Amino acid sequence: MIGRRFVAMLMGAAALGGCVQIETPDKPIEINLNINIKQEIVYKLDGDAKKLIEQNSGIF
Amino acid sequence: MLKLGQPAGWATAALAVTAAVALAVPSAMAQRDPAYEAARSAGQIGEQPDGYLGFVTSPTPAVRDMVNDINIKRKAAYTSGAPAGSTVEQFAFVTGCNLIAKTRPGEKYKAPDGRWLTRDSGAPVRDSRCP
């Protein structure tokens, strides 16, 4: 009887002590496209990209 | 001074008129094909961060051919449109940023981690380098 209670207590303690909190990241892991582009080029190309989409709306 | 300045003024005006006409003339590919529009809104195909269309679900032969055809045309447009000092891939990437931003709610797009997401009313998940 005592043995069983002891085991139960031990298990309870183990459950409490062994509680591991895993924090899920709120952002997905980003795997960058294998492309080398500097921010200044991104901004330089942005206007041209918008124009391209406008002028070829059938394929975009 | 004034005589020297005038021809330059004329040239600028002529350029402006040419540009305006070029913008006003509707392109031969001004509208999306109804089949393309349907596949987009059905979520069968979606926009990828690389500036090309991808298959969300296993495509029918018709959808596959249509998307391959559009992607070839996109590649041609990126190739001829890439400004000096940038690569075709870079121009395609920045266009892809814009295309994902322009997706309508319900349409699919590929997040930087490779998942296909459905556009909702909020901002899409895009590459951190997007403008």
N, CA and C atoms of all chains as a GROMACS GRO file, in nm:
protein
  573
    1MET      N    1   0.084  -0.120   0.000
    1MET     CA    2   0.000   0.000   0.000
    1MET      C    3   0.088   0.126   0.000
    2ILE      N    4   0.180   0.128   0.096
    2ILE     CA    5   0.270   0.244   0.108
    2ILE      C    6   0.358   0.254  -0.018
    3GLY      N    7   0.402   0.137  -0.061
    3GLY     CA    8   0.487   0.131  -0.181
    3GLY      C    9   0.418   0.190  -0.301
    4ARG      N   10   0.292   0.154  -0.317
    4ARG     CA   11   0.217   0.202  -0.432
    4ARG      C   12   0.200   0.354  -0.427
    5ARG      N   13   0.173   0.403  -0.303
    5ARG     CA   14   0.155   0.549  -0.288
    5ARG      C   15   0.285   0.621  -0.321
    6PHE      N   16   0.392   0.559  -0.274
    6PHE     CA   17   0.524   0.619  -0.297
    6PHE      C   18   0.555   0.629  -0.447
    7VAL      N   19   0.523   0.520  -0.513
    7VAL     CA   20   0.546   0.518  -0.658
    7VAL      C   21   0.461   0.626  -0.727
    8ALA      N   22   0.335   0.637  -0.682
    8ALA     CA   23   0.245   0.736  -0.739
    8ALA      C   24   0.300   0.877  -0.717
    9MET      N   25   0.353   0.900  -0.594
    9MET     CA   26   0.409   1.032  -0.563
    9MET      C   27   0.531   1.061  -0.650
   10LEU      N   28   0.612   0.957  -0.663
   10LEU     CA   29   0.732   0.972  -0.746
   10LEU      C   30   0.695   1.008  -0.890
   11MET      N   31   0.594   0.936  -0.940
   11MET     CA   32   0.550   0.960  -1.077
   11MET      C   33   0.496   1.101  -1.092
   12GLY      N   34   0.422   1.145  -0.988
   12GLY     CA   35   0.366   1.280  -0.990
   12GLY      C   36   0.478   1.383  -0.992
   13ALA      N   37   0.579   1.358  -0.908
   13ALA     CA   38   0.692   1.451  -0.901
   13ALA      C   39   0.767   1.454  -1.034
   14ALA      N   40   0.781   1.335  -1.091
   14ALA     CA   41   0.853   1.325  -1.218
   14ALA      C   42   0.776   1.401  -1.327
   15ALA      N   43   0.642   1.386  -1.324
   15ALA     CA   44   0.560   1.451  -1.424
   15ALA      C   45   0.572   1.603  -1.413
   16LEU      N   46   0.573   1.652  -1.287
   16LEU     CA   47   0.584   1.796  -1.266
   16LEU      C   48   0.722   1.846  -1.304
   17GLY      N   49   0.822   1.772  -1.253
   17GLY     CA   50   0.960   1.814  -1.277
   17GLY      C   51   1.000   1.802  -1.422
   18GLY      N   52   0.945   1.703  -1.489
   18GLY     CA   53   0.985   1.678  -1.626
   18GLY      C   54   0.904   1.757  -1.727
   19CYS      N   55   0.826   1.850  -1.677
   19CYS     CA   56   0.742   1.928  -1.769
   19CYS      C   57   0.831   2.021  -1.852
   20VAL      N   58   0.834   1.996  -1.979
   20VAL     CA   59   0.917   2.078  -2.069
   20VAL      C   60   0.825   2.164  -2.154
   21GLN      N   61   0.850   2.288  -2.149
   21GLN     CA   62   0.768   2.378  -2.231
   21GLN      C   63   0.837   2.405  -2.364
   22ILE      N   64   0.765   2.376  -2.467
   22ILE     CA   65   0.820   2.402  -2.600
   22ILE      C   66   0.747   2.524  -2.657
   23GLU      N   67   0.824   2.624  -2.686
   23GLU     CA   68   0.764   2.744  -2.744
   23GLU      C   69   0.761   2.730  -2.895
   24THR      N   70   0.641   2.738  -2.949
   24THR     CA   71   0.631   2.730  -3.094
   24THR      C   72   0.665   2.867  -3.152
   25PRO      N   73   0.748   2.869  -3.252
   25PRO     CA   74   0.782   2.999  -3.312
   25PRO      C   75   0.659   3.059  -3.379
   26ASP      N   76   0.641   3.189  -3.361
   26ASP     CA   77   0.522   3.251  -3.420
   26ASP      C   78   0.544   3.283  -3.568
   27LYS      N   79   0.670   3.274  -3.612
   27LYS     CA   80   0.698   3.297  -3.754
   27LYS      C   81   0.752   3.168  -3.815
   28PRO      N   82   0.712   3.137  -3.938
   28PRO     CA   83   0.767   3.017  -4.001
   28PRO      C   84   0.916   3.035  -4.031
   29ILE      N   85   0.986   2.926  -4.033
   29ILE     CA   86   1.129   2.933  -4.064
   29ILE      C   87   1.143   2.973  -4.210
   30GLU      N   88   1.224   3.073  -4.233
   30GLU     CA   89   1.238   3.122  -4.370
   30GLU      C   90   1.356   3.058  -4.441
   31ILE      N   91   1.326   3.000  -4.553
   31ILE     CA   92   1.433   2.948  -4.638
   31ILE      C   93   1.442   3.045  -4.755
   32ASN      N   94   1.550   3.118  -4.759
   32ASN     CA   95   1.561   3.219  -4.862
   32ASN      C   96   1.579   3.157  -5.000
   33LEU      N   97   1.513   3.219  -5.095
   33LEU     CA   98   1.530   3.181  -5.234
   33LEU      C   99   1.678   3.197  -5.267
   34ASN      N  100   1.728   3.105  -5.344
   34ASN     CA  101   1.869   3.112  -5.378
   34ASN      C  102   1.893   3.222  -5.481
   35ILE      N  103   1.882   3.344  -5.433
   35ILE     CA  104   1.900   3.459  -5.521
   35ILE      C  105   1.974   3.566  -5.444
   36ASN      N  106   2.071   3.625  -5.511
   36ASN     CA  107   2.151   3.729  -5.448
   36ASN      C  108   2.100   3.864  -5.497
   37ILE      N  109   2.042   3.940  -5.407
   37ILE     CA  110   1.989   4.069  -5.446
   37ILE      C  111   2.005   4.168  -5.332
   38LYS      N  112   2.058   4.284  -5.364
   38LYS     CA  113   2.077   4.388  -5.262
   38LYS      C  114   1.951   4.472  -5.254
   39GLN      N  115   1.928   4.528  -5.136
   39GLN     CA  116   1.807   4.606  -5.113
   39GLN      C  117   1.795   4.724  -5.210
   40GLU      N  118   1.908   4.784  -5.244
   40GLU     CA  119   1.902   4.900  -5.335
   40GLU      C  120   1.854   4.856  -5.474
   41ILE      N  121   1.890   4.734  -5.514
   41ILE     CA  122   1.846   4.682  -5.645
   41ILE      C  123   1.696   4.651  -5.639
   42VAL      N  124   1.652   4.598  -5.525
   42VAL     CA  125   1.509   4.567  -5.507
   42VAL      C  126   1.427   4.694  -5.530
   43TYR      N  127   1.469   4.802  -5.468
   43TYR     CA  128   1.392   4.927  -5.479
   43TYR      C  129   1.405   4.988  -5.619
   44LYS      N  130   1.521   4.967  -5.680
   44LYS     CA  131   1.542   5.019  -5.815
   44LYS      C  132   1.450   4.946  -5.914
   45LEU      N  133   1.430   4.815  -5.892
   45LEU     CA  134   1.352   4.732  -5.986
   45LEU      C  135   1.201   4.739  -5.960
   46ASP      N  136   1.162   4.789  -5.844
   46ASP     CA  137   1.021   4.784  -5.806
   46ASP      C  138   0.929   4.856  -5.906
   47GLY      N  139   0.970   4.975  -5.948
   47GLY     CA  140   0.889   5.051  -6.044
   47GLY      C  141   0.878   4.980  -6.178
   48ASP      N  142   0.990   4.925  -6.225
   48ASP     CA  143   0.991   4.851  -6.352
   48ASP      C  144   0.902   4.728  -6.344
   49ALA      N  145   0.905   4.661  -6.229
   49ALA     CA  146   0.823   4.541  -6.209
   49ALA      C  147   0.675   4.576  -6.217
   50LYS      N  148   0.637   4.685  -6.152
   50LYS     CA  149   0.496   4.727  -6.153
   50LYS      C  150   0.451   4.761  -6.296
   51LYS      N  151   0.540   4.827  -6.371
   51LYS     CA  152   0.508   4.863  -6.510
   51LYS      C  153   0.492   4.738  -6.595
   52LEU      N  154   0.582   4.642  -6.576
   52LEU     CA  155   0.579   4.517  -6.651
   52LEU      C  156   0.446   4.444  -6.631
   53ILE      N  157   0.401   4.439  -6.505
   53ILE     CA  158   0.276   4.371  -6.472
   53ILE      C  159   0.158   4.442  -6.540
   54GLU      N  160   0.160   4.576  -6.533
   54GLU     CA  161   0.053   4.656  -6.593
   54GLU      C  162   0.044   4.633  -6.744
   55GLN      N  163   0.161   4.632  -6.809
   55GLN     CA  164   0.163   4.627  -6.954
   55GLN      C  165   0.147   4.486  -7.009
   56ASN      N  166   0.157   4.385  -6.925
   56ASN     CA  167   0.141   4.246  -6.970
   56ASN      C  168   0.041   4.173  -6.881
   57SER      N  169  -0.072   4.239  -6.856
   57SER     CA  170  -0.166   4.185  -6.757
   57SER      C  171  -0.220   4.047  -6.792
   58GLY      N  172  -0.211   4.007  -6.919
   58GLY     CA  173  -0.261   3.876  -6.958
   58GLY      C  174  -0.181   3.759  -6.903
   59ILE      N  175  -0.052   3.784  -6.876
   59ILE     CA  176   0.033   3.674  -6.828
   59ILE      C  177   0.067   3.687  -6.680
   60PHE      N  178   0.013   3.791  -6.614
   60PHE     CA  179   0.042   3.808  -6.471
   60PHE      C  180  -0.084   3.798  -6.386
   61MET      N  181   2.114   8.127  -7.591
   61MET     CA  182   2.074   8.039  -7.481
   61MET      C  183   1.936   7.979  -7.509
   62LEU      N  184   1.844   8.067  -7.546
   62LEU     CA  185   1.707   8.022  -7.567
   62LEU      C  186   1.698   7.929  -7.689
   63LYS      N  187   1.773   7.968  -7.794
   63LYS     CA  188   1.772   7.887  -7.917
   63LYS      C  189   1.831   7.748  -7.890
   64LEU      N  190   1.932   7.748  -7.804
   64LEU     CA  191   1.998   7.621  -7.772
   64LEU      C  192   1.905   7.532  -7.690
   65GLY      N  193   1.828   7.598  -7.605
   65GLY     CA  194   1.741   7.523  -7.515
   65GLY      C  195   1.620   7.464  -7.585
   66GLN      N  196   1.576   7.531  -7.692
   66GLN     CA  197   1.452   7.487  -7.757
   66GLN      C  198   1.454   7.345  -7.814
   67PRO      N  199   1.558   7.310  -7.892
   67PRO     CA  200   1.555   7.174  -7.947
   67PRO      C  201   1.546   7.067  -7.838
   68ALA      N  202   1.616   7.092  -7.728
   68ALA     CA  203   1.611   6.996  -7.617
   68ALA      C  204   1.468   6.985  -7.564
   69GLY      N  205   1.402   7.101  -7.556
   69GLY     CA  206   1.262   7.105  -7.509
   69GLY      C  207   1.172   7.024  -7.600
   70TRP      N  208   1.193   7.043  -7.731
   70TRP     CA  209   1.113   6.968  -7.829
   70TRP      C  210   1.135   6.818  -7.815
   71ALA      N  211   1.262   6.783  -7.799
   71ALA     CA  212   1.296   6.641  -7.787
   71ALA      C  213   1.228   6.579  -7.665
   72THR      N  214   1.229   6.656  -7.556
   72THR     CA  215   1.167   6.607  -7.432
   72THR      C  216   1.017   6.588  -7.453
   73ALA      N  217   0.954   6.687  -7.520
   73ALA     CA  218   0.810   6.680  -7.545
   73ALA      C  219   0.777   6.561  -7.634
   74ALA      N  220   0.860   6.541  -7.738
   74ALA     CA  221   0.838   6.430  -7.830
   74ALA      C  222   0.850   6.296  -7.756
   75LEU      N  223   0.948   6.290  -7.668
   75LEU     CA  224   0.968   6.168  -7.589
   75LEU      C  225   0.846   6.142  -7.501
   76ALA      N  226   0.798   6.249  -7.440
   76ALA     CA  227   0.683   6.236  -7.349
   76ALA      C  228   0.561   6.187  -7.424
   77VAL      N  229   0.540   6.242  -7.546
   77VAL     CA  230   0.426   6.202  -7.629
   77VAL      C  231   0.439   6.055  -7.667
   78THR      N  232   0.560   6.016  -7.708
   78THR     CA  233   0.584   5.876  -7.746
   78THR      C  234   0.554   5.784  -7.629
   79ALA      N  235   0.600   5.823  -7.511
   79ALA     CA  236   0.578   5.741  -7.391
   79ALA      C  237   0.430   5.729  -7.361
   80ALA      N  238   0.358   5.842  -7.375
   80ALA     CA  239   0.215   5.844  -7.346
   80ALA      C  240   0.140   5.754  -7.442
   81VAL      N  241   0.178   5.759  -7.571
   81VAL     CA  242   0.112   5.676  -7.672
   81VAL      C  243   0.140   5.529  -7.643
   82ALA      N  244   0.266   5.499  -7.609
   82ALA     CA  245   0.304   5.360  -7.580
   82ALA      C  246   0.223   5.305  -7.462
   83LEU      N  247   0.195   5.392  -7.365
   83LEU     CA  248   0.119   5.347  -7.248
   83LEU      C  249  -0.028   5.332  -7.281
   84ALA      N  250  -0.078   5.419  -7.371
   84ALA     CA  251  -0.221   5.420  -7.402
   84ALA      C  252  -0.261   5.303  -7.491
   85VAL      N  253  -0.170   5.259  -7.579
   85VAL     CA  254  -0.202   5.149  -7.670
   85VAL      C  255  -0.217   5.020  -7.591
   86PRO      N  256  -0.335   4.959  -7.598
   86PRO     CA  257  -0.354   4.836  -7.519
   86PRO      C  258  -0.268   4.722  -7.572
   87SER      N  259  -0.213   4.648  -7.482
   87SER     CA  260  -0.128   4.535  -7.518
   87SER      C  261  -0.215   4.424  -7.577
   88ALA      N  262  -0.151   4.340  -7.657
   88ALA     CA  263  -0.222   4.226  -7.717
   88ALA      C  264  -0.265   4.127  -7.608
   89MET      N  265  -0.192   4.132  -7.494
   89MET     CA  266  -0.223   4.040  -7.384
   89MET      C  267  -0.277   4.118  -7.266
   90ALA      N  268  -0.378   4.200  -7.294
   90ALA     CA  269  -0.427   4.293  -7.192
   90ALA      C  270  -0.512   4.223  -7.086
   91GLN      N  271  -0.574   4.113  -7.122
   91GLN     CA  272  -0.666   4.049  -7.028
   91GLN      C  273  -0.625   3.905  -7.001
   92ARG      N  274  -0.656   3.860  -6.881
   92ARG     CA  275  -0.628   3.721  -6.847
   92ARG      C  276  -0.724   3.629  -6.921
   93ASP      N  277  -0.672   3.517  -6.966
   93ASP     CA  278  -0.755   3.414  -7.026
   93ASP      C  279  -0.852   3.362  -6.920
   94PRO      N  280  -0.980   3.338  -6.956
   94PRO     CA  281  -1.076   3.290  -6.854
   94PRO      C  282  -1.031   3.160  -6.786
   95ALA      N  283  -0.965   3.072  -6.860
   95ALA     CA  284  -0.918   2.945  -6.802
   95ALA      C  285  -0.809   2.973  -6.697
   96TYR      N  286  -0.725   3.071  -6.726
   96TYR     CA  287  -0.620   3.110  -6.632
   96TYR      C  288  -0.682   3.169  -6.506
   97GLU      N  289  -0.776   3.259  -6.526
   97GLU     CA  290  -0.846   3.323  -6.414
   97GLU      C  291  -0.915   3.216  -6.327
   98ALA      N  292  -0.978   3.118  -6.394
   98ALA     CA  293  -1.051   3.013  -6.322
   98ALA      C  294  -0.957   2.927  -6.238
   99ALA      N  295  -0.841   2.889  -6.297
   99ALA     CA  296  -0.745   2.805  -6.225
   99ALA      C  297  -0.686   2.880  -6.105
  100ARG      N  298  -0.668   3.010  -6.120
  100ARG     CA  299  -0.619   3.092  -6.009
  100ARG      C  300  -0.721   3.094  -5.895
  101SER      N  301  -0.846   3.130  -5.930
  101SER     CA  302  -0.945   3.145  -5.823
  101SER      C  303  -0.985   3.011  -5.762
  102ALA      N  304  -0.965   2.901  -5.837
  102ALA     CA  305  -0.995   2.768  -5.782
  102ALA      C  306  -0.881   2.718  -5.692
  103GLY      N  307  -0.770   2.792  -5.690
  103GLY     CA  308  -0.656   2.753  -5.606
  103GLY      C  309  -0.575   2.637  -5.662
  104GLN      N  310  -0.591   2.608  -5.789
  104GLN     CA  311  -0.513   2.500  -5.852
  104GLN      C  312  -0.370   2.545  -5.876
  105ILE      N  313  -0.355   2.674  -5.904
  105ILE     CA  314  -0.222   2.731  -5.930
  105ILE      C  315  -0.203   2.855  -5.843
  106GLY      N  316  -0.079   2.892  -5.822
  106GLY     CA  317  -0.052   3.008  -5.738
  106GLY      C  318   0.076   3.078  -5.776
  107GLU      N  319   0.096   3.194  -5.714
  107GLU     CA  320   0.216   3.276  -5.740
  107GLU      C  321   0.330   3.231  -5.649
  108GLN      N  322   0.448   3.220  -5.708
  108GLN     CA  323   0.567   3.181  -5.633
  108GLN      C  324   0.658   3.302  -5.611
  109PRO      N  325   0.744   3.296  -5.508
  109PRO     CA  326   0.834   3.410  -5.482
  109PRO      C  327   0.934   3.434  -5.595
  110ASP      N  328   0.953   3.337  -5.684
  110ASP     CA  329   1.051   3.356  -5.791
  110ASP      C  330   0.994   3.427  -5.913
  111GLY      N  331   0.865   3.466  -5.906
  111GLY     CA  332   0.805   3.540  -6.016
  111GLY      C  333   0.736   3.453  -6.119
  112TYR      N  334   0.723   3.324  -6.088
  112TYR     CA  335   0.657   3.231  -6.181
  112TYR      C  336   0.538   3.166  -6.113
  113LEU      N  337   0.452   3.104  -6.196
  113LEU     CA  338   0.335   3.033  -6.144
  113LEU      C  339   0.376   2.891  -6.105
  114GLY      N  340   0.311   2.838  -6.004
  114GLY     CA  341   0.336   2.700  -5.964
  114GLY      C  342   0.206   2.625  -5.946
  115PHE      N  343   0.217   2.492  -5.940
  115PHE     CA  344   0.099   2.407  -5.923
  115PHE      C  345   0.078   2.376  -5.776
  116VAL      N  346  -0.038   2.410  -5.726
  116VAL     CA  347  -0.073   2.381  -5.588
  116VAL      C  348  -0.119   2.236  -5.578
  117THR      N  349  -0.199   2.195  -5.675
  117THR     CA  350  -0.246   2.057  -5.682
  117THR      C  351  -0.199   1.998  -5.815
  118SER      N  352  -0.203   1.869  -5.823
  118SER     CA  353  -0.161   1.800  -5.945
  118SER      C  354  -0.246   1.851  -6.062
  119PRO      N  355  -0.183   1.910  -6.164
  119PRO     CA  356  -0.262   1.976  -6.269
  119PRO      C  357  -0.317   1.881  -6.375
  120THR      N  358  -0.427   1.922  -6.434
  120THR     CA  359  -0.477   1.852  -6.552
  120THR      C  360  -0.381   1.887  -6.666
  121PRO      N  361  -0.375   1.806  -6.772
  121PRO     CA  362  -0.285   1.840  -6.884
  121PRO      C  363  -0.310   1.981  -6.938
  122ALA      N  364  -0.437   2.022  -6.942
  122ALA     CA  365  -0.470   2.154  -6.996
  122ALA      C  366  -0.413   2.266  -6.908
  123VAL      N  367  -0.430   2.250  -6.776
  123VAL     CA  368  -0.378   2.351  -6.683
  123VAL      C  369  -0.225   2.353  -6.687
  124ARG      N  370  -0.165   2.234  -6.696
  124ARG     CA  371  -0.019   2.226  -6.699
  124ARG      C  372   0.036   2.298  -6.822
  125ASP      N  373  -0.025   2.271  -6.938
  125ASP     CA  374   0.020   2.336  -7.062
  125ASP      C  375   0.003   2.488  -7.055
  126MET      N  376  -0.110   2.530  -6.999
  126MET     CA  377  -0.139   2.673  -6.991
  126MET      C  378  -0.036   2.743  -6.902
  127VAL      N  379  -0.008   2.684  -6.784
  127VAL     CA  380   0.088   2.744  -6.690
  127VAL      C  381   0.229   2.745  -6.750
  128ASN      N  382   0.267   2.635  -6.815
  128ASN     CA  383   0.400   2.632  -6.878
  128ASN      C  384   0.412   2.742  -6.983
  129ASP      N  385   0.306   2.760  -7.059
  129ASP     CA  386   0.304   2.863  -7.163
  129ASP      C  387   0.317   3.003  -7.101
  130ILE      N  388   0.241   3.028  -6.994
  130ILE     CA  389   0.247   3.159  -6.927
  130ILE      C  390   0.387   3.181  -6.869
  131ASN      N  391   0.443   3.077  -6.808
  131ASN     CA  392   0.576   3.092  -6.748
  131ASN      C  393   0.684   3.119  -6.853
  132ILE      N  394   0.669   3.060  -6.971
  132ILE     CA  395   0.764   3.089  -7.080
  132ILE      C  396   0.751   3.236  -7.121
  133LYS      N  397   0.627   3.283  -7.130
  133LYS     CA  398   0.603   3.424  -7.167
  133LYS      C  399   0.655   3.517  -7.057
  134ARG      N  400   0.638   3.477  -6.932
  134ARG     CA  401   0.690   3.558  -6.821
  134ARG      C  402   0.842   3.567  -6.830
  135LYS      N  403   0.904   3.452  -6.855
  135LYS     CA  404   1.050   3.450  -6.864
  135LYS      C  405   1.098   3.543  -6.975
  136ALA      N  406   1.026   3.542  -7.089
  136ALA     CA  407   1.061   3.631  -7.200
  136ALA      C  408   1.045   3.777  -7.157
  137ALA      N  409   0.938   3.807  -7.084
  137ALA     CA  410   0.913   3.944  -7.039
  137ALA      C  411   1.021   3.989  -6.939
  138TYR      N  412   1.060   3.900  -6.848
  138TYR     CA  413   1.166   3.933  -6.752
  138TYR      C  414   1.299   3.954  -6.824
  139THR      N  415   1.323   3.869  -6.924
  139THR     CA  416   1.449   3.876  -6.997
  139THR      C  417   1.460   4.007  -7.074
  140SER      N  418   1.351   4.044  -7.143
  140SER     CA  419   1.358   4.167  -7.224
  140SER      C  420   1.342   4.291  -7.137
  141GLY      N  421   1.280   4.274  -7.020
  141GLY     CA  422   1.251   4.392  -6.937
  141GLY      C  423   1.352   4.421  -6.828
  142ALA      N  424   1.441   4.326  -6.797
  142ALA     CA  425   1.537   4.347  -6.688
  142ALA      C  426   1.626   4.467  -6.717
  143PRO      N  427   1.620   4.570  -6.633
  143PRO     CA  428   1.702   4.689  -6.658
  143PRO      C  429   1.851   4.658  -6.645
  144ALA      N  430   1.931   4.742  -6.709
  144ALA     CA  431   2.076   4.725  -6.704
  144ALA      C  432   2.122   4.724  -6.558
  145GLY      N  433   2.213   4.635  -6.527
  145GLY     CA  434   2.265   4.628  -6.390
  145GLY      C  435   2.191   4.530  -6.303
  146SER      N  436   2.090   4.462  -6.361
  146SER     CA  437   2.019   4.360  -6.283
  146SER      C  438   2.005   4.234  -6.366
  147THR      N  439   1.990   4.122  -6.297
  147THR     CA  440   1.975   3.995  -6.369
  147THR      C  441   1.828   3.964  -6.391
  148VAL      N  442   1.802   3.868  -6.480
  148VAL     CA  443   1.665   3.824  -6.508
  148VAL      C  444   1.602   3.771  -6.379
  149GLU      N  445   1.680   3.694  -6.301
  149GLU     CA  446   1.630   3.636  -6.176
  149GLU      C  447   1.593   3.745  -6.075
  150GLN      N  448   1.674   3.848  -6.068
  150GLN     CA  449   1.645   3.958  -5.975
  150GLN      C  450   1.518   4.031  -6.015
  151PHE      N  451   1.503   4.057  -6.145
  151PHE     CA  452   1.384   4.126  -6.194
  151PHE      C  453   1.261   4.039  -6.172
  152ALA      N  454   1.275   3.908  -6.196
  152ALA     CA  455   1.164   3.815  -6.174
  152ALA      C  456   1.126   3.811  -6.026
  153PHE      N  457   1.226   3.812  -5.940
  153PHE     CA  458   1.202   3.808  -5.796
  153PHE      C  459   1.123   3.929  -5.748
  154VAL      N  460   1.165   4.050  -5.790
  154VAL     CA  461   1.096   4.172  -5.747
  154VAL      C  462   0.954   4.176  -5.806
  155THR      N  463   0.938   4.126  -5.929
  155THR     CA  464   0.805   4.118  -5.988
  155THR      C  465   0.721   4.019  -5.908
  156GLY      N  466   0.782   3.907  -5.866
  156GLY     CA  467   0.713   3.808  -5.784
  156GLY      C  468   0.664   3.867  -5.652
  157CYS      N  469   0.746   3.952  -5.591
  157CYS     CA  470   0.704   4.022  -5.468
  157CYS      C  471   0.575   4.098  -5.493
  158ASN      N  472   0.572   4.170  -5.607
  158ASN     CA  473   0.454   4.249  -5.643
  158ASN      C  474   0.335   4.160  -5.676
  159LEU      N  475   0.361   4.049  -5.745
  159LEU     CA  476   0.251   3.960  -5.785
  159LEU      C  477   0.187   3.894  -5.663
  160ILE      N  478   0.268   3.859  -5.563
  160ILE     CA  479   0.213   3.800  -5.441
  160ILE      C  480   0.133   3.906  -5.364
  161ALA      N  481   0.186   4.028  -5.364
  161ALA     CA  482   0.115   4.138  -5.296
  161ALA      C  483  -0.020   4.163  -5.363
  162LYS      N  484  -0.027   4.138  -5.496
  162LYS     CA  485  -0.150   4.166  -5.572
  162LYS      C  486  -0.249   4.050  -5.571
  163THR      N  487  -0.215   3.934  -5.512
  163THR     CA  488  -0.310   3.823  -5.512
  163THR      C  489  -0.438   3.866  -5.441
  164ARG      N  490  -0.548   3.811  -5.488
  164ARG     CA  491  -0.677   3.845  -5.428
  164ARG      C  492  -0.713   3.739  -5.323
  165PRO      N  493  -0.794   3.779  -5.223
  165PRO     CA  494  -0.834   3.680  -5.121
  165PRO      C  495  -0.891   3.554  -5.185
  166GLY      N  496  -0.843   3.440  -5.137
  166GLY     CA  497  -0.886   3.310  -5.192
  166GLY      C  498  -0.782   3.251  -5.286
  167GLU      N  499  -0.698   3.336  -5.345
  167GLU     CA  500  -0.594   3.286  -5.436
  167GLU      C  501  -0.476   3.231  -5.356
  168LYS      N  502  -0.399   3.145  -5.420
  168LYS     CA  503  -0.285   3.081  -5.353
  168LYS      C  504  -0.153   3.151  -5.385
  169TYR      N  505  -0.064   3.148  -5.288
  169TYR     CA  506   0.072   3.196  -5.312
  169TYR      C  507   0.167   3.115  -5.226
  170LYS      N  508   0.292   3.109  -5.269
  170LYS     CA  509   0.391   3.030  -5.196
  170LYS      C  510   0.467   3.120  -5.099
  171ALA      N  511   0.468   3.079  -4.973
  171ALA     CA  512   0.541   3.154  -4.870
  171ALA      C  513   0.691   3.124  -4.884
  172PRO      N  514   0.778   3.207  -4.823
  172PRO     CA  515   0.922   3.183  -4.834
  172PRO      C  516   0.965   3.045  -4.783
  173ASP      N  517   0.887   2.983  -4.694
  173ASP     CA  518   0.923   2.850  -4.643
  173ASP      C  519   0.872   2.737  -4.731
  174GLY      N  520   0.810   2.771  -4.844
  174GLY     CA  521   0.767   2.670  -4.940
  174GLY      C  522   0.623   2.625  -4.926
  175ARG      N  523   0.554   2.672  -4.822
  175ARG     CA  524   0.414   2.632  -4.806
  175ARG      C  525   0.325   2.712  -4.901
  176TRP      N  526   0.221   2.645  -4.951
  176TRP     CA  527   0.120   2.717  -5.027
  176TRP      C  528   0.020   2.775  -4.929
  177LEU      N  529   0.002   2.903  -4.931
  177LEU     CA  530  -0.093   2.968  -4.842
  177LEU      C  531  -0.206   3.029  -4.924
  178THR      N  532  -0.320   3.045  -4.858
  178THR     CA  533  -0.433   3.110  -4.923
  178THR      C  534  -0.435   3.255  -4.879
  179ARG      N  535  -0.438   3.343  -4.975
  179ARG     CA  536  -0.442   3.486  -4.943
  179ARG      C  537  -0.572   3.518  -4.871
  180ASP      N  538  -0.560   3.589  -4.761
  180ASP     CA  539  -0.679   3.637  -4.692
  180ASP      C  540  -0.680   3.790  -4.700
  181SER      N  541  -0.756   3.853  -4.613
  181SER     CA  542  -0.766   3.998  -4.622
  181SER      C  543  -0.641   4.068  -4.570
  182GLY      N  544  -0.557   3.994  -4.498
  182GLY     CA  545  -0.435   4.053  -4.444
  182GLY      C  546  -0.322   4.054  -4.545
  183ALA      N  547  -0.206   4.103  -4.500
  183ALA     CA  548  -0.089   4.108  -4.587
  183ALA      C  549  -0.034   3.966  -4.606
  184PRO      N  550   0.016   3.934  -4.726
  184PRO     CA  551   0.071   3.800  -4.749
  184PRO      C  552   0.209   3.783  -4.684
  185VAL      N  553   0.249   3.658  -4.660
  185VAL     CA  554   0.382   3.628  -4.606
  185VAL      C  555   0.480   3.628  -4.724
  186ARG      N  556   0.570   3.726  -4.725
  186ARG     CA  557   0.662   3.737  -4.838
  186ARG      C  558   0.806   3.732  -4.793
  187ASP      N  559   0.896   3.716  -4.888
  187ASP     CA  560   1.039   3.718  -4.863
  187ASP      C  561   1.074   3.850  -4.794
  188SER      N  562   1.167   3.840  -4.697
  188SER     CA  563   1.202   3.960  -4.618
  188SER      C  564   1.266   4.068  -4.704
  189ARG      N  565   1.313   4.030  -4.823
  189ARG     CA  566   1.378   4.130  -4.909
  189ARG      C  567   1.280   4.203  -5.000
  190CYS      N  568   1.153   4.163  -4.997
  190CYS     CA  569   1.054   4.230  -5.082
  190CYS      C  570   1.037   4.376  -5.042
  191PRO      N  571   1.015   4.463  -5.142
  191PRO     CA  572   1.001   4.605  -5.110
  191PRO      C  573   0.869   4.636  -5.038
   0.00000   0.00000   0.00000
